[in-house]
Amino acid sequence: MLLVTFASSLNSDGIIITQNFRYVGFLSATSLLKIIHEKRIEEAQDQNPLTRMPGNGAVSRFISEAGRKKNASRHLCYFDFDNFKPFNDTYGYRQGDRAIILFGELLQRHVSGNSTFRGHIGGDDFFAGFMSGDQTDVAAHILALKRAFKTDVESFYSAEHRTQGYMEAADRFGATRKFPLLDCSISIVTVPEGICVHPDRLNREIADLKKEAKRSDDGLVVKTLTEADAA
């Protein structure tokens, strides 16, 4: 908040800090610029080099904060590509990187606002967080993102594969089989207002839902935690 205030004030010498209307201290322009510089270095170190989005460290910090704050409902969304390995094996890592970049751009377009967070955990794993809002509205935004990705990524395939709606490639056991075109599975964990959850528990819930999302028909699984889950 201090940095935003300073940045919006032209020719400011600094910021006077008060607490309960009493003077506490003064941050000079030099000190604030140093803080901004250090913050940018920290953010750059944690960025995913491919998408330039916040990386795993920032995601972990967001999950910890979301579990701790209980003044509103929080929604943690995990994204994992479907059929990415056969696509990568067939079209090469450059096309795979393009698909990852495309998803990152769509994620930032569909998830926006002051109370939201977008991160790239690594590879084809992404994360989005909402510090407020209704679960139905969050799911609507996420499903719109899912549809946009599925539609846009089709252009990365050959005309033959687009017409077929699938491609043939070797699976992890070396057997050739049909794979649908790229899509993503999504798991959403909602922490209702008034509940605190340890970040380790949140990470376990997300990991469990990830497996369910892969097995579901529509690639989306949603779970609302209770007081019992928080224990």
N, C-alpha and C positions, 0 to 999 in steps of 0.2 A: 504493500500500500504506500509506503514511503517513496519507493522508486517511481511509482505511477504519479504520485503527487508532484514530485520533483520534476519529472519529465514534462509535465503539463504546465510548468511555470517557467516562462521565458526569463532569462537573465536573473535567475534566483541565486542568492548567495548561500542558500542552504535551507534547512527546515528546523523550525523551533518545535520541540517535542513537549507536550503537556500530558498530565494525567490528573483526572478529576479537576480540570481547570487550573492546575498548579504547574509552574514551570519545572521541567525535568532536565532538559538539556538542549543542545544544539548540534545538529549534524551539518558540517560544512559541505559546500559543493564538491570539494576535493575528496572528502570521505565518501560521499554518495557515488561519485564517479568510480572510485576504487571498488565499492561494493558492486556496482553494475558490471564492471570489468570482471571481477571474480565470479560473479553469478554467470556471466556468459561463458567463461572458461569451464565452469562446472557443468553447464548445460551441454557444451560442445563435447566434453569428455564422455557424457552419458548418452549422446545421440547415436542412433543406429546409422552407420555410415552410408547405407543404401538409400533409406527413405528420409534421413535427417529428422526423424521423429524421436521423442524421448524413448530411452531404452529401458532395459530390465530394471536398473536401479530406480529410475523414476516411477516405474510401474509398482515396484515393491513399496515405495514411499507412499504412493497414492492409496494402495490397499490398506496400509497401516492407518493412514489418516481416516479413510472411509470406515474402517472398523471401529475407530475410537469415537468419532463424532456421531452424535445420536439426535441431533435437532431436526433431522429430516430423513426420509427414506433414501437409501443409497443403492445404486444398481451397478454391478460389476459384470462386464461383458467380455467374453473370451472368444476369439475367432481363430479357426484353424482350417486351412484349405483342404478340400477333398480332391483326391486323385492328382495331387501335385507331383509326386515322384514320377509316374509314367509320362506326364506332360514334360517334365524336366529332362527325362531320359530321351524322349523322342525329339524335342525341339531345341534342346540345349540350355545351358545355364543363362545365357543372355536373355532368351525369351522368358525363362523363369524369373529373372530379375525384373523384367518389364512387368510381369504379372504382379509381382510383389509391390512394385512402385505404383502401379495402377490402383491396387487395393488401398495403399496408404493415402493416395490422393482422394479416393472416394470416401475413406473413413473421415478425413479431415473436413470434407464437404458436408457429409451427412450428420456428423456429430460435432456440434459447435455450441458456443455459449460459455458464460463465465463459470458455470458450475459443472463443466464437463472436462474430461481428460482423454487424450488419445496417445497410445504408445505402441511401439513395435518391439515385442519381446525378442524376436530374432527369427530368421527364416520366414516361414509362412504363418507364424503365430503373432497375432495382434491383440490389443486390449483397448477397451474403452470404458470410461467410468462416468457416472452421473451422481453428483452429490445431492440431487433433489429431483423431484418429478414423479409422475405416475408410471407404474410399471407398464401399463398398456401403451402409453405414449412412447416410452423408451423402446418397447418391442416394435412399435410401428416404424420408428426411425431405423432400427437395426435391420428389419426386414426389407425396407426400401434400399438400404445399402447392399444387402445380399442380392436383391434382384438386379441392381445396377451393375454389380460386379459380374454376375453370371452372364448378363447381356453383353457388356463391353468386352469381356475377355474372350468372347467367341471369335473376335477379329484376329486373335493371335494364332488361330488354327488354320489349317489348309481348308480349301473349299470342300474337299472330299469329307474331311472330318466334320465340318460344320453341317453338311447335308445329312450325314449319317447320324449326327448327334452323339457320336462316341468315337473312340479310337482303340486300336488293338495294340497292346504292348505287353511286355513281360511283367508279371507280378513279383513279389519279393521271393517267391519260391522258384522263379525262372519259368513258370508256365505262362503261355500266351493267353490273354483273355481280353474281353471288352471293358473299357473304362469310360464312364460318362465324361462330358466336358467339365472343366474346372468349375467348382462351386465352393462354398465354405460352410462349415458347421459352426453353430453359435450356441454358447451357454450363457445364461444370465442368472446371476445370483443377486437377489434383492434382500437388503437388510432394512427392515422396517424402522420407522422412527421410534426412538426410545430404547433401542437394543444396541449394546456394544458387543463386538465379536473380535476375538484375537486374530491377528493376520494369518497365523499358521492354520487356523480353522478355516478361514476364508479361502486360502490357497488349496486346502484339501477339498473343500466344496466345489471349487472351480475345476479341479482336476477330475473329480468324480463325474461332474456334469459333462465335461468334455467327452468322456467315453459314451455317455448316454446320447449326446447330440450326434455322434458319429453313427449310432445305431438307429436313430429316429428317422421317420419317413420324410419329414420336412427339414431336417437339419437344425432344428431349434428346440432347446430345452430350457425351461424357466423354473426356478425354485425360489420360494420366499422362506427365509429363515425364521425360526421362532426362538423364544427364550430358551427352550430346551437345546436348540442347536448352538446357542451362544455359550452354553455351560461348558 
